[in-house]
């Protein structure tokens, strides 16, 4: 998913002068069938870099 935003650079005139920004969102789904308690604990304790989130549904 890509969200694009255009912002006018000048606060008063020059509508033709705009800056473009975008936010890219990547999603991955992993389905773990019949997980053990050890697997769930390992997934909960994952050390992820900044900007990366994990959602675990039981």
Backbone as XML, in Angstrom:
<?xml version="1.0"?>
<chain id="A" units="angstrom">
  <residue number="1" name="UNK">
    <atom name="N" x="0.854" y="-1.165" z="0.000"/>
    <atom name="CA" x="0.000" y="0.000" z="0.000"/>
    <atom name="C" x="0.900" y="1.229" z="0.000"/>
  </residue>
  <residue number="2" name="UNK">
    <atom name="N" x="0.626" y="2.152" z="-0.894"/>
    <atom name="CA" x="1.406" y="3.384" z="-0.995"/>
    <atom name="C" x="0.471" y="4.569" z="-0.792"/>
  </residue>
  <residue number="3" name="UNK">
    <atom name="N" x="0.793" y="5.398" z="0.200"/>
    <atom name="CA" x="0.041" y="6.624" z="0.438"/>
    <atom name="C" x="0.913" y="7.785" z="-0.011"/>
  </residue>
  <residue number="4" name="UNK">
    <atom name="N" x="0.385" y="8.631" z="-0.890"/>
    <atom name="CA" x="1.149" y="9.755" z="-1.413"/>
    <atom name="C" x="0.522" y="11.069" z="-0.950"/>
  </residue>
  <residue number="5" name="UNK">
    <atom name="N" x="1.392" y="12.001" z="-0.576"/>
    <atom name="CA" x="0.955" y="13.311" z="-0.113"/>
    <atom name="C" x="1.715" y="14.379" z="-0.878"/>
  </residue>
  <residue number="6" name="UNK">
    <atom name="N" x="1.018" y="15.428" z="-1.288"/>
    <atom name="CA" x="1.645" y="16.580" z="-1.933"/>
    <atom name="C" x="1.468" y="17.785" z="-1.020"/>
  </residue>
  <residue number="7" name="UNK">
    <atom name="N" x="2.576" y="18.469" z="-0.763"/>
    <atom name="CA" x="2.569" y="19.617" z="0.132"/>
    <atom name="C" x="3.118" y="20.810" z="-0.632"/>
  </residue>
  <residue number="8" name="UNK">
    <atom name="N" x="2.421" y="21.941" z="-0.536"/>
    <atom name="CA" x="2.885" y="23.156" z="-1.194"/>
    <atom name="C" x="4.112" y="23.668" z="-0.443"/>
  </residue>
  <residue number="9" name="UNK">
    <atom name="N" x="5.197" y="23.932" z="-1.179"/>
    <atom name="CA" x="6.454" y="24.351" z="-0.545"/>
    <atom name="C" x="6.348" y="25.761" z="0.037"/>
  </residue>
  <residue number="10" name="UNK">
    <atom name="N" x="5.684" y="26.636" z="-0.659"/>
    <atom name="CA" x="5.562" y="28.019" z="-0.218"/>
    <atom name="C" x="4.269" y="28.183" z="0.581"/>
  </residue>
  <residue number="11" name="UNK">
    <atom name="N" x="4.305" y="29.022" z="1.567"/>
    <atom name="CA" x="3.112" y="29.249" z="2.377"/>
    <atom name="C" x="2.157" y="30.265" z="1.780"/>
  </residue>
  <residue number="12" name="UNK">
    <atom name="N" x="2.570" y="30.965" z="0.719"/>
    <atom name="CA" x="1.740" y="32.063" z="0.221"/>
    <atom name="C" x="1.343" y="31.887" z="-1.241"/>
  </residue>
  <residue number="13" name="UNK">
    <atom name="N" x="2.328" y="31.737" z="-2.154"/>
    <atom name="CA" x="2.023" y="31.613" z="-3.585"/>
    <atom name="C" x="2.748" y="30.406" z="-4.149"/>
  </residue>
  <residue number="14" name="UNK">
    <atom name="N" x="2.828" y="30.305" z="-5.449"/>
    <atom name="CA" x="3.555" y="29.241" z="-6.159"/>
    <atom name="C" x="2.959" y="27.862" z="-5.913"/>
  </residue>
  <residue number="15" name="UNK">
    <atom name="N" x="1.704" y="27.688" z="-6.309"/>
    <atom name="CA" x="1.067" y="26.385" z="-6.172"/>
    <atom name="C" x="1.763" y="25.332" z="-7.034"/>
  </residue>
  <residue number="16" name="UNK">
    <atom name="N" x="2.457" y="25.761" z="-8.083"/>
    <atom name="CA" x="3.152" y="24.809" z="-8.958"/>
    <atom name="C" x="4.358" y="24.167" z="-8.272"/>
  </residue>
  <residue number="17" name="UNK">
    <atom name="N" x="4.849" y="24.787" z="-7.207"/>
    <atom name="CA" x="6.008" y="24.258" z="-6.488"/>
    <atom name="C" x="5.521" y="23.412" z="-5.316"/>
  </residue>
  <residue number="18" name="UNK">
    <atom name="N" x="5.477" y="22.099" z="-5.526"/>
    <atom name="CA" x="4.999" y="21.194" z="-4.480"/>
    <atom name="C" x="6.030" y="20.107" z="-4.209"/>
  </residue>
  <residue number="19" name="UNK">
    <atom name="N" x="6.004" y="19.596" z="-2.984"/>
    <atom name="CA" x="6.869" y="18.496" z="-2.602"/>
    <atom name="C" x="6.014" y="17.254" z="-2.436"/>
  </residue>
  <residue number="20" name="UNK">
    <atom name="N" x="6.501" y="16.121" z="-2.902"/>
    <atom name="CA" x="5.763" y="14.874" z="-2.789"/>
    <atom name="C" x="6.422" y="13.973" z="-1.745"/>
  </residue>
  <residue number="21" name="UNK">
    <atom name="N" x="5.582" y="13.367" z="-0.904"/>
    <atom name="CA" x="6.031" y="12.406" z="0.096"/>
    <atom name="C" x="5.206" y="11.143" z="-0.076"/>
  </residue>
  <residue number="22" name="UNK">
    <atom name="N" x="5.768" y="10.003" z="0.289"/>
    <atom name="CA" x="5.001" y="8.759" z="0.232"/>
    <atom name="C" x="5.362" y="7.877" z="1.415"/>
  </residue>
  <residue number="23" name="UNK">
    <atom name="N" x="4.377" y="7.111" z="1.856"/>
    <atom name="CA" x="4.555" y="6.130" z="2.919"/>
    <atom name="C" x="4.231" y="4.776" z="2.319"/>
  </residue>
  <residue number="24" name="UNK">
    <atom name="N" x="5.178" y="3.855" z="2.390"/>
    <atom name="CA" x="4.969" y="2.511" z="1.854"/>
    <atom name="C" x="4.740" y="1.549" z="3.009"/>
  </residue>
  <residue number="25" name="UNK">
    <atom name="N" x="3.665" y="0.773" z="2.898"/>
    <atom name="CA" x="3.325" y="-0.214" z="3.916"/>
    <atom name="C" x="3.359" y="-1.589" z="3.281"/>
  </residue>
  <residue number="26" name="UNK">
    <atom name="N" x="4.171" y="-2.473" z="3.846"/>
    <atom name="CA" x="4.278" y="-3.843" z="3.370"/>
    <atom name="C" x="3.698" y="-4.767" z="4.434"/>
  </residue>
  <residue number="27" name="UNK">
    <atom name="N" x="2.887" y="-5.712" z="4.023"/>
    <atom name="CA" x="2.272" y="-6.642" z="4.959"/>
    <atom name="C" x="2.590" y="-8.067" z="4.563"/>
  </residue>
  <residue number="28" name="UNK">
    <atom name="N" x="2.876" y="-8.886" z="5.539"/>
    <atom name="CA" x="3.100" y="-10.313" z="5.337"/>
    <atom name="C" x="2.272" y="-11.065" z="6.371"/>
  </residue>
  <residue number="29" name="UNK">
    <atom name="N" x="1.712" y="-12.166" z="5.964"/>
    <atom name="CA" x="0.900" y="-12.983" z="6.854"/>
    <atom name="C" x="1.530" y="-14.365" z="6.939"/>
  </residue>
  <residue number="30" name="UNK">
    <atom name="N" x="1.775" y="-14.796" z="8.160"/>
    <atom name="CA" x="2.311" y="-16.132" z="8.388"/>
    <atom name="C" x="1.306" y="-16.869" z="9.260"/>
  </residue>
  <residue number="31" name="UNK">
    <atom name="N" x="0.812" y="-17.983" z="8.782"/>
    <atom name="CA" x="-0.167" y="-18.785" z="9.508"/>
    <atom name="C" x="0.551" y="-19.990" z="10.108"/>
  </residue>
  <residue number="32" name="UNK">
    <atom name="N" x="0.632" y="-20.030" z="11.438"/>
    <atom name="CA" x="1.289" y="-21.134" z="12.134"/>
    <atom name="C" x="0.191" y="-22.082" z="12.615"/>
  </residue>
  <residue number="33" name="UNK">
    <atom name="N" x="0.189" y="-23.278" z="12.059"/>
    <atom name="CA" x="-0.833" y="-24.246" z="12.420"/>
    <atom name="C" x="-0.399" y="-25.046" z="13.641"/>
  </residue>
  <residue number="34" name="UNK">
    <atom name="N" x="-1.275" y="-25.133" z="14.609"/>
    <atom name="CA" x="-1.054" y="-25.890" z="15.844"/>
    <atom name="C" x="0.246" y="-25.467" z="16.541"/>
  </residue>
  <residue number="35" name="UNK">
    <atom name="N" x="0.360" y="-24.189" z="16.947"/>
    <atom name="CA" x="1.594" y="-23.734" z="17.592"/>
    <atom name="C" x="1.695" y="-24.230" z="19.033"/>
  </residue>
  <residue number="36" name="UNK">
    <atom name="N" x="2.904" y="-24.525" z="19.454"/>
    <atom name="CA" x="3.137" y="-24.902" z="20.849"/>
    <atom name="C" x="3.349" y="-23.626" z="21.659"/>
  </residue>
  <residue number="37" name="UNK">
    <atom name="N" x="3.360" y="-23.765" z="22.977"/>
    <atom name="CA" x="3.566" y="-22.610" z="23.851"/>
    <atom name="C" x="4.970" y="-22.028" z="23.629"/>
  </residue>
  <residue number="38" name="UNK">
    <atom name="N" x="5.928" y="-22.880" z="23.337"/>
    <atom name="CA" x="7.295" y="-22.427" z="23.081"/>
    <atom name="C" x="7.355" y="-21.579" z="21.808"/>
  </residue>
  <residue number="39" name="UNK">
    <atom name="N" x="6.614" y="-21.961" z="20.775"/>
    <atom name="CA" x="6.568" y="-21.188" z="19.531"/>
    <atom name="C" x="5.943" y="-19.816" z="19.761"/>
  </residue>
  <residue number="40" name="UNK">
    <atom name="N" x="4.869" y="-19.774" z="20.512"/>
    <atom name="CA" x="4.190" y="-18.507" z="20.807"/>
    <atom name="C" x="5.110" y="-17.591" z="21.595"/>
  </residue>
  <residue number="41" name="UNK">
    <atom name="N" x="5.807" y="-18.133" z="22.585"/>
    <atom name="CA" x="6.729" y="-17.315" z="23.387"/>
    <atom name="C" x="7.880" y="-16.784" z="22.528"/>
  </residue>
  <residue number="42" name="UNK">
    <atom name="N" x="8.390" y="-17.595" z="21.623"/>
    <atom name="CA" x="9.481" y="-17.157" z="20.751"/>
    <atom name="C" x="9.026" y="-16.018" z="19.833"/>
  </residue>
  <residue number="43" name="UNK">
    <atom name="N" x="7.808" y="-16.102" z="19.319"/>
    <atom name="CA" x="7.280" y="-15.037" z="18.459"/>
    <atom name="C" x="7.030" y="-13.756" z="19.242"/>
  </residue>
  <residue number="44" name="UNK">
    <atom name="N" x="6.596" y="-13.884" z="20.494"/>
    <atom name="CA" x="6.317" y="-12.704" z="21.319"/>
    <atom name="C" x="7.614" y="-11.984" z="21.699"/>
  </residue>
  <residue number="45" name="UNK">
    <atom name="N" x="8.718" y="-12.713" z="21.805"/>
    <atom name="CA" x="9.982" y="-12.132" z="22.258"/>
    <atom name="C" x="10.894" y="-11.723" z="21.111"/>
  </residue>
  <residue number="46" name="UNK">
    <atom name="N" x="10.404" y="-11.726" z="19.877"/>
    <atom name="CA" x="11.230" y="-11.338" z="18.726"/>
    <atom name="C" x="11.712" y="-9.901" z="18.870"/>
  </residue>
  <residue number="47" name="UNK">
    <atom name="N" x="12.978" y="-9.693" z="18.590"/>
    <atom name="CA" x="13.560" y="-8.354" z="18.615"/>
    <atom name="C" x="13.492" y="-7.785" z="17.199"/>
  </residue>
  <residue number="48" name="UNK">
    <atom name="N" x="12.588" y="-6.832" z="16.978"/>
    <atom name="CA" x="12.338" y="-6.286" z="15.645"/>
    <atom name="C" x="12.951" y="-4.898" z="15.506"/>
  </residue>
  <residue number="49" name="UNK">
    <atom name="N" x="13.410" y="-4.541" z="14.311"/>
    <atom name="CA" x="13.966" y="-3.192" z="14.105"/>
    <atom name="C" x="12.878" y="-2.119" z="14.186"/>
  </residue>
  <residue number="50" name="UNK">
    <atom name="N" x="13.304" y="-0.883" z="14.288"/>
    <atom name="CA" x="12.374" y="0.247" z="14.381"/>
    <atom name="C" x="11.511" y="0.309" z="13.124"/>
  </residue>
  <residue number="51" name="UNK">
    <atom name="N" x="10.229" y="0.565" z="13.310"/>
    <atom name="CA" x="9.310" y="0.677" z="12.184"/>
    <atom name="C" x="8.679" y="-0.631" z="11.764"/>
  </residue>
  <residue number="52" name="UNK">
    <atom name="N" x="9.062" y="-1.733" z="12.399"/>
    <atom name="CA" x="8.500" y="-3.046" z="12.079"/>
    <atom name="C" x="7.636" y="-3.484" z="13.247"/>
  </residue>
  <residue number="53" name="UNK">
    <atom name="N" x="6.382" y="-3.804" z="12.962"/>
    <atom name="CA" x="5.448" y="-4.226" z="13.999"/>
    <atom name="C" x="4.994" y="-5.640" z="13.731"/>
  </residue>
  <residue number="54" name="UNK">
    <atom name="N" x="4.574" y="-6.310" z="14.803"/>
    <atom name="CA" x="4.048" y="-7.663" z="14.686"/>
    <atom name="C" x="2.738" y="-7.724" z="15.470"/>
  </residue>
  <residue number="55" name="UNK">
    <atom name="N" x="1.783" y="-8.447" z="14.914"/>
    <atom name="CA" x="0.489" y="-8.637" z="15.579"/>
    <atom name="C" x="0.232" y="-10.129" z="15.646"/>
  </residue>
  <residue number="56" name="UNK">
    <atom name="N" x="0.004" y="-10.622" z="16.861"/>
    <atom name="CA" x="-0.218" y="-12.051" z="17.062"/>
    <atom name="C" x="-1.653" y="-12.249" z="17.537"/>
  </residue>
  <residue number="57" name="UNK">
    <atom name="N" x="-2.395" y="-13.053" z="16.786"/>
    <atom name="CA" x="-3.769" y="-13.391" z="17.163"/>
    <atom name="C" x="-3.813" y="-14.866" z="17.503"/>
  </residue>
  <residue number="58" name="UNK">
    <atom name="N" x="-4.417" y="-15.180" z="18.614"/>
    <atom name="CA" x="-4.523" y="-16.582" z="19.028"/>
    <atom name="C" x="-5.909" y="-17.110" z="18.738"/>
  </residue>
</chain>
